[in-house]
Amino acid sequence: MENNSKVSALLARFAPQMTRTTRLEKVLVTICGGTVLWGVYALYIQATKGHSVTGMRDNVVWGVYIVNFIFFIGISYAGALISGILYLLRVEWRKPIIRIAEIITVISTILGPLYILLCIGRLDRLHHLLLFGRIQSPITWDVIAITTYLIGSMIFLFLATVPDFAILRDSRNPMFGKWRRRFYRFFAIGYKDKENQRRFLRQGITIISIIIIPLAVLVHSVLSWIFGMTLRPGWHSTIFAPYFVVAAVFSGTGVLIIAMWAFRKFYHLEEYLQEKHFRYLGILLMVLGGLYGYFTFSEYLTGWYGSEKWELHLIYKLFDRKEFGSMFVYAAFIGVLVPILIVAIPKTRTINGITIASVIVITAMWVKRYIIIIPTLETPLLPMQESRMEYVSYSITWVEWALTFSGIAAFFLFFYFSSKFVPIIPVSELAESNAEDNNPES
């Protein structure tokens, strides 16, 4: 694959980012690595002493691990839906952001299910789920759907990266050593940028895009049915599937914006990640926020108006400032209305403003997952009498916090090392763009 002058110039621009490590990067990697080691130690404590070191008990059998699982699966939508839809519609401004979205999808889909394993008391029987799983169970559906989703997402990312692997394989830039070239030669799978190869590759990416979009919707729908098909207050709902899907796209868009801001800031990619990309995604964030707010209002209004005693016990807990009131206000009001206002007002619709709105969205969506899980489990149908408080109420222990933060640190590390092997901005996509595509006013 012959690299022209434009490709060579792009490689010269991204080669230092891929091959050199700044002092700030070393500090951040050290911090993230130490956090992961802290999580490994916490995992050892939990494996040797059992679930008694967590806040989970007979009553609250699910805790922050399930919250993290739903959260990571949700943000994976950033690549599955956004990059898939933008690719199918051939939207030109997608090119600089599509790889960031795809990497978010793969990493979060790998990390999310790991938190499920932390909830299992008998990991030695994990294979029984595959051997003896009941197809009637939504949990079995979830395993099948997430596995298929992960495979499809990895194929989508790989096919979209093959042209860049070929470009890096054939690059004469001295900054790429022999071991890197062997790596690129293997993953380029003989791609030479011939007409028939380009045609087959585009057809493959198109097919995967068509498959991955409904598959992404199915994954979070199945995840919501695990809750919606149980007769518990706050869970037994017919709108949980679309509610979860909208929330997932909402949070995934926020993570994508934050990742774009970080790479733009630290690697000075202002030429590629322009204000228009943040503005377009900010508008999407605003629309999703309005839709998510509508679902939230509809969900709680019907539960409150129905006045079912068990349901009202849960709603009163969510409204009570001494229990979950502050969390509910932040997740249902601040996390929805503030981002909408930031994007809607022209003066605050800036790159930094939209990024701040995304941070609010991400934290609010994590809190929302928390108040979906914990208050319901703390509201049993039969009152628990003469029980210790820690068996009735759930509180996160240091072990759970350690494994939570280690997952976030692992996310950053996976992202960082991915950017060291391939350009975070697709070189092959930009090489095909004309001067008008790179114009900030276009």
URMO-V741623 format. One record per run of one state. SS is the DSSP state (H for helix, E for strand, C for the rest). FROM is the first residue (numbers start at 0). TO is the last residue. If there is no record, write none. Layout:
# URMO-V741623
SS/FROM/TO ; SS/FROM/TO
This chain:
# URMO-V741623
C/0/3 ; H/4/18 ; C/19/21 ; H/22/48 ; C/49/49 ; H/50/52 ; C/53/62 ; H/63/74 ; C/75/75 ; H/76/87 ; C/88/90 ; H/91/93 ; C/94/96 ; H/97/118 ; C/119/121 ; H/122/124 ; C/125/126 ; H/127/131 ; C/132/136 ; H/137/168 ; C/169/176 ; H/177/186 ; C/187/193 ; H/194/227 ; C/228/238 ; H/239/266 ; C/267/273 ; H/274/305 ; C/306/307 ; H/308/318 ; C/319/323 ; H/324/343 ; C/344/349 ; H/350/376 ; C/377/387 ; H/388/391 ; C/392/396 ; H/397/418 ; C/419/425 ; H/426/431 ; C/432/441
